[in-house]
Amino acid sequence: MIPLLHDFTDATVLIFGGGPVGARKARRFAREATVVVVSPAFDDRSFGGAELIRAAPSPDGIEQWFERTTPTLVVAATDDEQVNDTVSETADERGVLCNRADRSGGRRPGSVVVPATVRDGPVVVSISTGATAPAVSKYLRRELEETLAGSGEVATLCGYLREELKARGVEPNRRRKIVTDVVNSPEVWTALRSGDSNTRQVTEDVLTEEFPARGERS
C-alpha cells in the first residue's frame, strides 16, 4: 500500500458501528470532515462531535445510507461481518474509499488503512505495520512524539523565510541554502522548542544576517 495524505475538507465520512473503534475513527476524521456514525448503540466515549444516528443497519439498507450521505470515505466497524461485507462491496461498486476496521488482511483494491499519526502543526508523520503489529505502531508513535516536538514551528519558520527571501529577490539556490542551514541549526530548534524565540523573530534574525546593510524589515 502507498501512503497518501488526503484532504477531507467539506467531505463526509460515513461510519457504521458505534463501538470503541467507531468512536476512535469518528474522533480522527471529525477534525476535518463531516462525520456521520450509524449504529443501534453508542459507546460511552467521545465521537468528536460527529452526527450520531441510532439505527441498526442491515445489509439490505446499506445502499440507502450511501445515497443519504454521499460519503467520500466509509468505515465498516460493526461486529456483524455480513454488514461489513456489504459496506465494503457497496463502496467498491460506487468507487468510494473504504476502511474495513474488522479485517487486517484480504483487502479490496482501493481500500484504506488509517495509520497511527503524530502531528505537530503542519508536520504529520504516519506509521503503519500493514496491520501486522498495531502495538509496534503505538510504540513508534510515542517515540516520535518526542522527536518531532517543535517541528511544526520549524516548518512554519521555513515557510515564512522562503516567502521573504523570494520577495527580496534572493535566487533559488541561495534560498535553498539559507533554509537548509536554518533547518540544520540546533540553536534554532532549541530556541523554538523552548519558546525563547518565535518564528517571526527567528525569520527577522536570519534576514538581518542576510541583509546586514538594510537591518530589520521595515
PyMOL CGO cylinders between C-alpha atoms (Angstrom):
from pymol import cmd
from pymol.cgo import CYLINDER

trace = [
    CYLINDER, 0.00, 0.00, 0.00, 1.22, 3.51, -0.84, 0.3, 1, 1, 1, 1, 1, 1,
    CYLINDER, 1.22, 3.51, -0.84, 0.81, 6.13, 1.92, 0.3, 1, 1, 1, 1, 1, 1,
    CYLINDER, 0.81, 6.13, 1.92, -1.04, 9.28, 0.83, 0.3, 1, 1, 1, 1, 1, 1,
    CYLINDER, -1.04, 9.28, 0.83, -2.34, 12.40, 2.57, 0.3, 1, 1, 1, 1, 1, 1,
    CYLINDER, -2.34, 12.40, 2.57, -5.97, 13.19, 1.72, 0.3, 1, 1, 1, 1, 1, 1,
    CYLINDER, -5.97, 13.19, 1.72, -7.79, 16.49, 2.29, 0.3, 1, 1, 1, 1, 1, 1,
    CYLINDER, -7.79, 16.49, 2.29, -11.24, 15.81, 3.76, 0.3, 1, 1, 1, 1, 1, 1,
    CYLINDER, -11.24, 15.81, 3.76, -12.37, 19.43, 3.93, 0.3, 1, 1, 1, 1, 1, 1,
    CYLINDER, -12.37, 19.43, 3.93, -16.12, 19.58, 3.12, 0.3, 1, 1, 1, 1, 1, 1,
    CYLINDER, -16.12, 19.58, 3.12, -16.16, 15.78, 2.70, 0.3, 1, 1, 1, 1, 1, 1,
    CYLINDER, -16.16, 15.78, 2.70, -18.38, 13.31, 4.55, 0.3, 1, 1, 1, 1, 1, 1,
    CYLINDER, -18.38, 13.31, 4.55, -17.09, 10.21, 6.32, 0.3, 1, 1, 1, 1, 1, 1,
    CYLINDER, -17.09, 10.21, 6.32, -19.75, 7.58, 6.97, 0.3, 1, 1, 1, 1, 1, 1,
    CYLINDER, -19.75, 7.58, 6.97, -19.04, 5.17, 9.82, 0.3, 1, 1, 1, 1, 1, 1,
    CYLINDER, -19.04, 5.17, 9.82, -21.02, 2.03, 10.53, 0.3, 1, 1, 1, 1, 1, 1,
    CYLINDER, -21.02, 2.03, 10.53, -20.50, 0.96, 14.14, 0.3, 1, 1, 1, 1, 1, 1,
    CYLINDER, -20.50, 0.96, 14.14, -20.70, 2.87, 17.42, 0.3, 1, 1, 1, 1, 1, 1,
    CYLINDER, -20.70, 2.87, 17.42, -18.24, 0.85, 19.48, 0.3, 1, 1, 1, 1, 1, 1,
    CYLINDER, -18.24, 0.85, 19.48, -14.76, 1.88, 20.65, 0.3, 1, 1, 1, 1, 1, 1,
    CYLINDER, -14.76, 1.88, 20.65, -13.33, 1.51, 17.13, 0.3, 1, 1, 1, 1, 1, 1,
    CYLINDER, -13.33, 1.51, 17.13, -16.10, 3.58, 15.57, 0.3, 1, 1, 1, 1, 1, 1,
    CYLINDER, -16.10, 3.58, 15.57, -15.62, 6.26, 18.22, 0.3, 1, 1, 1, 1, 1, 1,
    CYLINDER, -15.62, 6.26, 18.22, -11.88, 6.40, 17.60, 0.3, 1, 1, 1, 1, 1, 1,
    CYLINDER, -11.88, 6.40, 17.60, -12.37, 6.69, 13.84, 0.3, 1, 1, 1, 1, 1, 1,
    CYLINDER, -12.37, 6.69, 13.84, -15.00, 9.40, 14.33, 0.3, 1, 1, 1, 1, 1, 1,
    CYLINDER, -15.00, 9.40, 14.33, -12.70, 11.48, 16.52, 0.3, 1, 1, 1, 1, 1, 1,
    CYLINDER, -12.70, 11.48, 16.52, -9.93, 11.11, 13.98, 0.3, 1, 1, 1, 1, 1, 1,
    CYLINDER, -9.93, 11.11, 13.98, -11.94, 12.32, 10.99, 0.3, 1, 1, 1, 1, 1, 1,
    CYLINDER, -11.94, 12.32, 10.99, -14.14, 14.89, 12.76, 0.3, 1, 1, 1, 1, 1, 1,
    CYLINDER, -14.14, 14.89, 12.76, -11.15, 17.25, 12.92, 0.3, 1, 1, 1, 1, 1, 1,
    CYLINDER, -11.15, 17.25, 12.92, -11.65, 17.98, 9.24, 0.3, 1, 1, 1, 1, 1, 1,
    CYLINDER, -11.65, 17.98, 9.24, -14.62, 16.14, 7.75, 0.3, 1, 1, 1, 1, 1, 1,
    CYLINDER, -14.62, 16.14, 7.75, -18.33, 15.91, 8.40, 0.3, 1, 1, 1, 1, 1, 1,
    CYLINDER, -18.33, 15.91, 8.40, -18.73, 12.57, 10.17, 0.3, 1, 1, 1, 1, 1, 1,
    CYLINDER, -18.73, 12.57, 10.17, -21.91, 10.50, 10.38, 0.3, 1, 1, 1, 1, 1, 1,
    CYLINDER, -21.91, 10.50, 10.38, -21.98, 7.41, 12.60, 0.3, 1, 1, 1, 1, 1, 1,
    CYLINDER, -21.98, 7.41, 12.60, -24.78, 4.85, 12.19, 0.3, 1, 1, 1, 1, 1, 1,
    CYLINDER, -24.78, 4.85, 12.19, -25.26, 2.33, 14.98, 0.3, 1, 1, 1, 1, 1, 1,
    CYLINDER, -25.26, 2.33, 14.98, -28.03, 0.87, 17.17, 0.3, 1, 1, 1, 1, 1, 1,
    CYLINDER, -28.03, 0.87, 17.17, -25.96, 1.79, 20.26, 0.3, 1, 1, 1, 1, 1, 1,
    CYLINDER, -25.96, 1.79, 20.26, -23.00, 4.04, 21.02, 0.3, 1, 1, 1, 1, 1, 1,
    CYLINDER, -23.00, 4.04, 21.02, -20.01, 3.51, 23.25, 0.3, 1, 1, 1, 1, 1, 1,
    CYLINDER, -20.01, 3.51, 23.25, -19.69, 5.75, 26.29, 0.3, 1, 1, 1, 1, 1, 1,
    CYLINDER, -19.69, 5.75, 26.29, -16.85, 7.86, 24.90, 0.3, 1, 1, 1, 1, 1, 1,
    CYLINDER, -16.85, 7.86, 24.90, -16.34, 10.89, 22.68, 0.3, 1, 1, 1, 1, 1, 1,
    CYLINDER, -16.34, 10.89, 22.68, -17.21, 10.75, 18.99, 0.3, 1, 1, 1, 1, 1, 1,
    CYLINDER, -17.21, 10.75, 18.99, -15.56, 14.10, 18.31, 0.3, 1, 1, 1, 1, 1, 1,
    CYLINDER, -15.56, 14.10, 18.31, -18.74, 15.99, 17.52, 0.3, 1, 1, 1, 1, 1, 1,
    CYLINDER, -18.74, 15.99, 17.52, -19.87, 13.52, 14.84, 0.3, 1, 1, 1, 1, 1, 1,
    CYLINDER, -19.87, 13.52, 14.84, -23.56, 13.19, 13.98, 0.3, 1, 1, 1, 1, 1, 1,
    CYLINDER, -23.56, 13.19, 13.98, -24.81, 10.03, 15.71, 0.3, 1, 1, 1, 1, 1, 1,
    CYLINDER, -24.81, 10.03, 15.71, -27.75, 8.24, 14.12, 0.3, 1, 1, 1, 1, 1, 1,
    CYLINDER, -27.75, 8.24, 14.12, -29.29, 5.49, 16.21, 0.3, 1, 1, 1, 1, 1, 1,
    CYLINDER, -29.29, 5.49, 16.21, -30.26, 2.82, 13.70, 0.3, 1, 1, 1, 1, 1, 1,
    CYLINDER, -30.26, 2.82, 13.70, -29.46, -0.83, 13.12, 0.3, 1, 1, 1, 1, 1, 1,
    CYLINDER, -29.46, -0.83, 13.12, -28.02, -1.02, 9.59, 0.3, 1, 1, 1, 1, 1, 1,
    CYLINDER, -28.02, -1.02, 9.59, -28.94, -4.17, 7.71, 0.3, 1, 1, 1, 1, 1, 1,
    CYLINDER, -28.94, -4.17, 7.71, -27.23, -5.44, 4.55, 0.3, 1, 1, 1, 1, 1, 1,
    CYLINDER, -27.23, -5.44, 4.55, -30.33, -4.50, 2.56, 0.3, 1, 1, 1, 1, 1, 1,
    CYLINDER, -30.33, -4.50, 2.56, -30.29, -0.92, 3.87, 0.3, 1, 1, 1, 1, 1, 1,
    CYLINDER, -30.29, -0.92, 3.87, -26.61, -0.08, 3.42, 0.3, 1, 1, 1, 1, 1, 1,
    CYLINDER, -26.61, -0.08, 3.42, -27.04, 1.43, -0.03, 0.3, 1, 1, 1, 1, 1, 1,
    CYLINDER, -27.04, 1.43, -0.03, -29.64, 3.87, 1.30, 0.3, 1, 1, 1, 1, 1, 1,
    CYLINDER, -29.64, 3.87, 1.30, -27.10, 5.27, 3.74, 0.3, 1, 1, 1, 1, 1, 1,
    CYLINDER, -27.10, 5.27, 3.74, -24.67, 5.85, 0.88, 0.3, 1, 1, 1, 1, 1, 1,
    CYLINDER, -24.67, 5.85, 0.88, -27.42, 7.66, -1.02, 0.3, 1, 1, 1, 1, 1, 1,
    CYLINDER, -27.42, 7.66, -1.02, -28.32, 9.74, 2.01, 0.3, 1, 1, 1, 1, 1, 1,
    CYLINDER, -28.32, 9.74, 2.01, -24.80, 10.90, 2.96, 0.3, 1, 1, 1, 1, 1, 1,
    CYLINDER, -24.80, 10.90, 2.96, -22.75, 10.69, -0.29, 0.3, 1, 1, 1, 1, 1, 1,
    CYLINDER, -22.75, 10.69, -0.29, -19.56, 9.80, 1.58, 0.3, 1, 1, 1, 1, 1, 1,
    CYLINDER, -19.56, 9.80, 1.58, -16.01, 10.27, 0.38, 0.3, 1, 1, 1, 1, 1, 1,
    CYLINDER, -16.01, 10.27, 0.38, -14.89, 7.54, 2.79, 0.3, 1, 1, 1, 1, 1, 1,
    CYLINDER, -14.89, 7.54, 2.79, -16.85, 4.83, 4.56, 0.3, 1, 1, 1, 1, 1, 1,
    CYLINDER, -16.85, 4.83, 4.56, -15.72, 2.89, 7.62, 0.3, 1, 1, 1, 1, 1, 1,
    CYLINDER, -15.72, 2.89, 7.62, -17.02, -0.62, 8.31, 0.3, 1, 1, 1, 1, 1, 1,
    CYLINDER, -17.02, -0.62, 8.31, -16.63, -1.05, 12.07, 0.3, 1, 1, 1, 1, 1, 1,
    CYLINDER, -16.63, -1.05, 12.07, -19.61, -3.15, 13.18, 0.3, 1, 1, 1, 1, 1, 1,
    CYLINDER, -19.61, -3.15, 13.18, -19.49, -6.58, 14.83, 0.3, 1, 1, 1, 1, 1, 1,
    CYLINDER, -19.49, -6.58, 14.83, -21.61, -8.03, 12.02, 0.3, 1, 1, 1, 1, 1, 1,
    CYLINDER, -21.61, -8.03, 12.02, -19.41, -9.45, 9.27, 0.3, 1, 1, 1, 1, 1, 1,
    CYLINDER, -19.41, -9.45, 9.27, -22.28, -9.55, 6.77, 0.3, 1, 1, 1, 1, 1, 1,
    CYLINDER, -22.28, -9.55, 6.77, -22.95, -5.84, 7.28, 0.3, 1, 1, 1, 1, 1, 1,
    CYLINDER, -22.95, -5.84, 7.28, -19.25, -5.05, 6.95, 0.3, 1, 1, 1, 1, 1, 1,
    CYLINDER, -19.25, -5.05, 6.95, -19.05, -7.15, 3.79, 0.3, 1, 1, 1, 1, 1, 1,
    CYLINDER, -19.05, -7.15, 3.79, -21.96, -5.24, 2.28, 0.3, 1, 1, 1, 1, 1, 1,
    CYLINDER, -21.96, -5.24, 2.28, -20.45, -1.88, 3.25, 0.3, 1, 1, 1, 1, 1, 1,
    CYLINDER, -20.45, -1.88, 3.25, -17.19, -2.86, 1.56, 0.3, 1, 1, 1, 1, 1, 1,
    CYLINDER, -17.19, -2.86, 1.56, -18.92, -4.20, -1.57, 0.3, 1, 1, 1, 1, 1, 1,
    CYLINDER, -18.92, -4.20, -1.57, -21.14, -1.13, -1.89, 0.3, 1, 1, 1, 1, 1, 1,
    CYLINDER, -21.14, -1.13, -1.89, -18.15, 1.18, -1.52, 0.3, 1, 1, 1, 1, 1, 1,
    CYLINDER, -18.15, 1.18, -1.52, -16.34, -0.79, -4.20, 0.3, 1, 1, 1, 1, 1, 1,
    CYLINDER, -16.34, -0.79, -4.20, -19.30, -0.55, -6.58, 0.3, 1, 1, 1, 1, 1, 1,
    CYLINDER, -19.30, -0.55, -6.58, -19.61, 3.20, -6.04, 0.3, 1, 1, 1, 1, 1, 1,
    CYLINDER, -19.61, 3.20, -6.04, -15.91, 4.00, -6.14, 0.3, 1, 1, 1, 1, 1, 1,
    CYLINDER, -15.91, 4.00, -6.14, -15.91, 5.17, -2.53, 0.3, 1, 1, 1, 1, 1, 1,
    CYLINDER, -15.91, 5.17, -2.53, -12.84, 4.79, -0.31, 0.3, 1, 1, 1, 1, 1, 1,
    CYLINDER, -12.84, 4.79, -0.31, -13.37, 2.13, 2.35, 0.3, 1, 1, 1, 1, 1, 1,
    CYLINDER, -13.37, 2.13, 2.35, -11.68, 1.39, 5.64, 0.3, 1, 1, 1, 1, 1, 1,
    CYLINDER, -11.68, 1.39, 5.64, -12.55, -2.10, 6.83, 0.3, 1, 1, 1, 1, 1, 1,
    CYLINDER, -12.55, -2.10, 6.83, -11.84, -1.90, 10.55, 0.3, 1, 1, 1, 1, 1, 1,
    CYLINDER, -11.84, -1.90, 10.55, -12.59, -5.54, 11.36, 0.3, 1, 1, 1, 1, 1, 1,
    CYLINDER, -12.59, -5.54, 11.36, -10.10, -7.11, 8.97, 0.3, 1, 1, 1, 1, 1, 1,
    CYLINDER, -10.10, -7.11, 8.97, -6.34, -6.82, 8.64, 0.3, 1, 1, 1, 1, 1, 1,
    CYLINDER, -6.34, -6.82, 8.64, -5.88, -8.90, 5.50, 0.3, 1, 1, 1, 1, 1, 1,
    CYLINDER, -5.88, -8.90, 5.50, -7.62, -9.65, 2.22, 0.3, 1, 1, 1, 1, 1, 1,
    CYLINDER, -7.62, -9.65, 2.22, -8.34, -6.02, 1.43, 0.3, 1, 1, 1, 1, 1, 1,
    CYLINDER, -8.34, -6.02, 1.43, -10.01, -4.97, -1.77, 0.3, 1, 1, 1, 1, 1, 1,
    CYLINDER, -10.01, -4.97, -1.77, -8.10, -2.77, -4.22, 0.3, 1, 1, 1, 1, 1, 1,
    CYLINDER, -8.10, -2.77, -4.22, -8.67, 0.87, -3.27, 0.3, 1, 1, 1, 1, 1, 1,
    CYLINDER, -8.67, 0.87, -3.27, -9.21, 0.11, 0.40, 0.3, 1, 1, 1, 1, 1, 1,
    CYLINDER, -9.21, 0.11, 0.40, -7.83, 2.46, 3.05, 0.3, 1, 1, 1, 1, 1, 1,
    CYLINDER, -7.83, 2.46, 3.05, -5.84, 1.86, 6.22, 0.3, 1, 1, 1, 1, 1, 1,
    CYLINDER, -5.84, 1.86, 6.22, -5.86, 4.60, 8.86, 0.3, 1, 1, 1, 1, 1, 1,
    CYLINDER, -5.86, 4.60, 8.86, -2.33, 4.68, 10.31, 0.3, 1, 1, 1, 1, 1, 1,
    CYLINDER, -2.33, 4.68, 10.31, -1.05, 5.82, 13.68, 0.3, 1, 1, 1, 1, 1, 1,
    CYLINDER, -1.05, 5.82, 13.68, -0.26, 9.52, 13.35, 0.3, 1, 1, 1, 1, 1, 1,
    CYLINDER, -0.26, 9.52, 13.35, 1.98, 12.05, 15.07, 0.3, 1, 1, 1, 1, 1, 1,
    CYLINDER, 1.98, 12.05, 15.07, 1.14, 15.69, 14.37, 0.3, 1, 1, 1, 1, 1, 1,
    CYLINDER, 1.14, 15.69, 14.37, 2.93, 18.89, 15.27, 0.3, 1, 1, 1, 1, 1, 1,
    CYLINDER, 2.93, 18.89, 15.27, 1.33, 21.81, 13.47, 0.3, 1, 1, 1, 1, 1, 1,
    CYLINDER, 1.33, 21.81, 13.47, 1.77, 21.34, 9.73, 0.3, 1, 1, 1, 1, 1, 1,
    CYLINDER, 1.77, 21.34, 9.73, 4.12, 18.37, 10.23, 0.3, 1, 1, 1, 1, 1, 1,
    CYLINDER, 4.12, 18.37, 10.23, 2.40, 14.99, 10.03, 0.3, 1, 1, 1, 1, 1, 1,
    CYLINDER, 2.40, 14.99, 10.03, 4.10, 11.60, 10.31, 0.3, 1, 1, 1, 1, 1, 1,
    CYLINDER, 4.10, 11.60, 10.31, 2.14, 8.36, 9.93, 0.3, 1, 1, 1, 1, 1, 1,
    CYLINDER, 2.14, 8.36, 9.93, 3.17, 4.86, 10.93, 0.3, 1, 1, 1, 1, 1, 1,
    CYLINDER, 3.17, 4.86, 10.93, 1.72, 1.62, 9.66, 0.3, 1, 1, 1, 1, 1, 1,
    CYLINDER, 1.72, 1.62, 9.66, 2.79, -2.01, 10.01, 0.3, 1, 1, 1, 1, 1, 1,
    CYLINDER, 2.79, -2.01, 10.01, 0.27, -3.23, 7.47, 0.3, 1, 1, 1, 1, 1, 1,
    CYLINDER, 0.27, -3.23, 7.47, -2.00, -4.23, 10.38, 0.3, 1, 1, 1, 1, 1, 1,
    CYLINDER, -2.00, -4.23, 10.38, 0.50, -6.94, 11.36, 0.3, 1, 1, 1, 1, 1, 1,
    CYLINDER, 0.50, -6.94, 11.36, 1.54, -5.32, 14.65, 0.3, 1, 1, 1, 1, 1, 1,
    CYLINDER, 1.54, -5.32, 14.65, -0.56, -2.37, 15.90, 0.3, 1, 1, 1, 1, 1, 1,
    CYLINDER, -0.56, -2.37, 15.90, 1.44, -2.40, 19.15, 0.3, 1, 1, 1, 1, 1, 1,
    CYLINDER, 1.44, -2.40, 19.15, 4.57, -1.51, 17.17, 0.3, 1, 1, 1, 1, 1, 1,
    CYLINDER, 4.57, -1.51, 17.17, 2.78, 1.44, 15.57, 0.3, 1, 1, 1, 1, 1, 1,
    CYLINDER, 2.78, 1.44, 15.57, 1.71, 2.71, 19.00, 0.3, 1, 1, 1, 1, 1, 1,
    CYLINDER, 1.71, 2.71, 19.00, 5.24, 2.33, 20.37, 0.3, 1, 1, 1, 1, 1, 1,
    CYLINDER, 5.24, 2.33, 20.37, 6.79, 4.20, 17.44, 0.3, 1, 1, 1, 1, 1, 1,
    CYLINDER, 6.79, 4.20, 17.44, 4.17, 6.93, 17.73, 0.3, 1, 1, 1, 1, 1, 1,
    CYLINDER, 4.17, 6.93, 17.73, 5.18, 7.57, 21.34, 0.3, 1, 1, 1, 1, 1, 1,
    CYLINDER, 5.18, 7.57, 21.34, 8.85, 7.65, 20.36, 0.3, 1, 1, 1, 1, 1, 1,
    CYLINDER, 8.85, 7.65, 20.36, 8.25, 10.06, 17.50, 0.3, 1, 1, 1, 1, 1, 1,
    CYLINDER, 8.25, 10.06, 17.50, 6.17, 12.47, 19.59, 0.3, 1, 1, 1, 1, 1, 1,
    CYLINDER, 6.17, 12.47, 19.59, 9.33, 13.49, 21.45, 0.3, 1, 1, 1, 1, 1, 1,
    CYLINDER, 9.33, 13.49, 21.45, 11.48, 13.57, 18.32, 0.3, 1, 1, 1, 1, 1, 1,
    CYLINDER, 11.48, 13.57, 18.32, 9.02, 15.77, 16.41, 0.3, 1, 1, 1, 1, 1, 1,
    CYLINDER, 9.02, 15.77, 16.41, 8.47, 18.28, 19.21, 0.3, 1, 1, 1, 1, 1, 1,
    CYLINDER, 8.47, 18.28, 19.21, 8.97, 21.73, 17.73, 0.3, 1, 1, 1, 1, 1, 1,
    CYLINDER, 8.97, 21.73, 17.73, 9.00, 20.54, 14.13, 0.3, 1, 1, 1, 1, 1, 1,
    CYLINDER, 9.00, 20.54, 14.13, 5.76, 22.38, 13.39, 0.3, 1, 1, 1, 1, 1, 1,
    CYLINDER, 5.76, 22.38, 13.39, 7.35, 25.68, 14.45, 0.3, 1, 1, 1, 1, 1, 1,
    CYLINDER, 7.35, 25.68, 14.45, 10.42, 24.99, 12.33, 0.3, 1, 1, 1, 1, 1, 1,
    CYLINDER, 10.42, 24.99, 12.33, 8.27, 24.12, 9.31, 0.3, 1, 1, 1, 1, 1, 1,
    CYLINDER, 8.27, 24.12, 9.31, 6.26, 27.33, 9.77, 0.3, 1, 1, 1, 1, 1, 1,
    CYLINDER, 6.26, 27.33, 9.77, 9.51, 29.28, 10.06, 0.3, 1, 1, 1, 1, 1, 1,
    CYLINDER, 9.51, 29.28, 10.06, 10.77, 27.80, 6.79, 0.3, 1, 1, 1, 1, 1, 1,
    CYLINDER, 10.77, 27.80, 6.79, 7.53, 28.81, 5.07, 0.3, 1, 1, 1, 1, 1, 1,
    CYLINDER, 7.53, 28.81, 5.07, 7.84, 32.42, 6.27, 0.3, 1, 1, 1, 1, 1, 1,
    CYLINDER, 7.84, 32.42, 6.27, 11.52, 32.54, 5.41, 0.3, 1, 1, 1, 1, 1, 1,
    CYLINDER, 11.52, 32.54, 5.41, 11.15, 31.19, 1.89, 0.3, 1, 1, 1, 1, 1, 1,
    CYLINDER, 11.15, 31.19, 1.89, 8.44, 33.76, 1.09, 0.3, 1, 1, 1, 1, 1, 1,
    CYLINDER, 8.44, 33.76, 1.09, 10.51, 36.65, 2.50, 0.3, 1, 1, 1, 1, 1, 1,
    CYLINDER, 10.51, 36.65, 2.50, 13.65, 35.62, 0.63, 0.3, 1, 1, 1, 1, 1, 1,
    CYLINDER, 13.65, 35.62, 0.63, 11.70, 35.21, -2.59, 0.3, 1, 1, 1, 1, 1, 1,
    CYLINDER, 11.70, 35.21, -2.59, 10.11, 38.64, -2.14, 0.3, 1, 1, 1, 1, 1, 1,
    CYLINDER, 10.11, 38.64, -2.14, 13.58, 40.14, -1.70, 0.3, 1, 1, 1, 1, 1, 1,
    CYLINDER, 13.58, 40.14, -1.70, 14.78, 38.63, -4.95, 0.3, 1, 1, 1, 1, 1, 1,
    CYLINDER, 14.78, 38.63, -4.95, 17.16, 36.04, -3.49, 0.3, 1, 1, 1, 1, 1, 1,
    CYLINDER, 17.16, 36.04, -3.49, 17.94, 33.49, -6.19, 0.3, 1, 1, 1, 1, 1, 1,
    CYLINDER, 17.94, 33.49, -6.19, 16.65, 29.90, -5.71, 0.3, 1, 1, 1, 1, 1, 1,
    CYLINDER, 16.65, 29.90, -5.71, 19.96, 28.17, -4.92, 0.3, 1, 1, 1, 1, 1, 1,
    CYLINDER, 19.96, 28.17, -4.92, 20.74, 30.73, -2.23, 0.3, 1, 1, 1, 1, 1, 1,
    CYLINDER, 20.74, 30.73, -2.23, 17.23, 30.43, -0.80, 0.3, 1, 1, 1, 1, 1, 1,
    CYLINDER, 17.23, 30.43, -0.80, 17.59, 26.66, -0.52, 0.3, 1, 1, 1, 1, 1, 1,
    CYLINDER, 17.59, 26.66, -0.52, 20.98, 27.06, 1.18, 0.3, 1, 1, 1, 1, 1, 1,
    CYLINDER, 20.98, 27.06, 1.18, 19.65, 29.51, 3.77, 0.3, 1, 1, 1, 1, 1, 1,
    CYLINDER, 19.65, 29.51, 3.77, 16.57, 27.42, 4.58, 0.3, 1, 1, 1, 1, 1, 1,
    CYLINDER, 16.57, 27.42, 4.58, 18.65, 24.22, 4.80, 0.3, 1, 1, 1, 1, 1, 1,
    CYLINDER, 18.65, 24.22, 4.80, 21.09, 25.90, 7.18, 0.3, 1, 1, 1, 1, 1, 1,
    CYLINDER, 21.09, 25.90, 7.18, 18.19, 27.01, 9.37, 0.3, 1, 1, 1, 1, 1, 1,
    CYLINDER, 18.19, 27.01, 9.37, 16.69, 23.51, 9.46, 0.3, 1, 1, 1, 1, 1, 1,
    CYLINDER, 16.69, 23.51, 9.46, 20.08, 22.03, 10.38, 0.3, 1, 1, 1, 1, 1, 1,
    CYLINDER, 20.08, 22.03, 10.38, 20.72, 24.56, 13.14, 0.3, 1, 1, 1, 1, 1, 1,
    CYLINDER, 20.72, 24.56, 13.14, 20.49, 23.09, 16.69, 0.3, 1, 1, 1, 1, 1, 1,
    CYLINDER, 20.49, 23.09, 16.69, 20.20, 26.65, 18.02, 0.3, 1, 1, 1, 1, 1, 1,
    CYLINDER, 20.20, 26.65, 18.02, 17.04, 27.29, 16.00, 0.3, 1, 1, 1, 1, 1, 1,
    CYLINDER, 17.04, 27.29, 16.00, 15.41, 24.05, 17.17, 0.3, 1, 1, 1, 1, 1, 1,
    CYLINDER, 15.41, 24.05, 17.17, 16.31, 24.75, 20.79, 0.3, 1, 1, 1, 1, 1, 1,
    CYLINDER, 16.31, 24.75, 20.79, 15.01, 28.33, 20.63, 0.3, 1, 1, 1, 1, 1, 1,
    CYLINDER, 15.01, 28.33, 20.63, 11.66, 27.33, 19.10, 0.3, 1, 1, 1, 1, 1, 1,
    CYLINDER, 11.66, 27.33, 19.10, 11.18, 24.28, 21.33, 0.3, 1, 1, 1, 1, 1, 1,
    CYLINDER, 11.18, 24.28, 21.33, 11.91, 26.25, 24.50, 0.3, 1, 1, 1, 1, 1, 1,
    CYLINDER, 11.91, 26.25, 24.50, 9.76, 29.21, 23.49, 0.3, 1, 1, 1, 1, 1, 1,
    CYLINDER, 9.76, 29.21, 23.49, 12.68, 31.65, 23.84, 0.3, 1, 1, 1, 1, 1, 1,
    CYLINDER, 12.68, 31.65, 23.84, 12.02, 32.77, 20.24, 0.3, 1, 1, 1, 1, 1, 1,
    CYLINDER, 12.02, 32.77, 20.24, 9.08, 32.63, 17.83, 0.3, 1, 1, 1, 1, 1, 1,
    CYLINDER, 9.08, 32.63, 17.83, 9.03, 32.01, 14.09, 0.3, 1, 1, 1, 1, 1, 1,
    CYLINDER, 9.03, 32.01, 14.09, 8.73, 35.70, 13.18, 0.3, 1, 1, 1, 1, 1, 1,
    CYLINDER, 8.73, 35.70, 13.18, 11.60, 36.62, 15.43, 0.3, 1, 1, 1, 1, 1, 1,
    CYLINDER, 11.60, 36.62, 15.43, 13.92, 33.96, 14.02, 0.3, 1, 1, 1, 1, 1, 1,
    CYLINDER, 13.92, 33.96, 14.02, 12.90, 34.97, 10.48, 0.3, 1, 1, 1, 1, 1, 1,
    CYLINDER, 12.90, 34.97, 10.48, 13.91, 38.56, 11.18, 0.3, 1, 1, 1, 1, 1, 1,
    CYLINDER, 13.91, 38.56, 11.18, 17.23, 37.40, 12.69, 0.3, 1, 1, 1, 1, 1, 1,
    CYLINDER, 17.23, 37.40, 12.69, 18.06, 35.39, 9.57, 0.3, 1, 1, 1, 1, 1, 1,
    CYLINDER, 18.06, 35.39, 9.57, 17.07, 38.24, 7.26, 0.3, 1, 1, 1, 1, 1, 1,
    CYLINDER, 17.07, 38.24, 7.26, 19.12, 40.73, 9.25, 0.3, 1, 1, 1, 1, 1, 1,
    CYLINDER, 19.12, 40.73, 9.25, 22.14, 38.46, 8.89, 0.3, 1, 1, 1, 1, 1, 1,
    CYLINDER, 22.14, 38.46, 8.89, 21.49, 38.01, 5.16, 0.3, 1, 1, 1, 1, 1, 1,
    CYLINDER, 21.49, 38.01, 5.16, 20.88, 41.74, 4.55, 0.3, 1, 1, 1, 1, 1, 1,
    CYLINDER, 20.88, 41.74, 4.55, 23.05, 43.50, 7.16, 0.3, 1, 1, 1, 1, 1, 1,
    CYLINDER, 23.05, 43.50, 7.16, 23.01, 46.83, 5.33, 0.3, 1, 1, 1, 1, 1, 1,
    CYLINDER, 23.01, 46.83, 5.33, 19.22, 47.03, 5.48, 0.3, 1, 1, 1, 1, 1, 1,
    CYLINDER, 19.22, 47.03, 5.48, 18.79, 45.87, 9.04, 0.3, 1, 1, 1, 1, 1, 1,
    CYLINDER, 18.79, 45.87, 9.04, 15.41, 44.60, 10.06, 0.3, 1, 1, 1, 1, 1, 1,
    CYLINDER, 15.41, 44.60, 10.06, 12.49, 44.72, 7.70, 0.3, 1, 1, 1, 1, 1, 1,
    CYLINDER, 12.49, 44.72, 7.70, 10.55, 47.94, 7.78, 0.3, 1, 1, 1, 1, 1, 1,
]
cmd.load_cgo(trace, "trace")
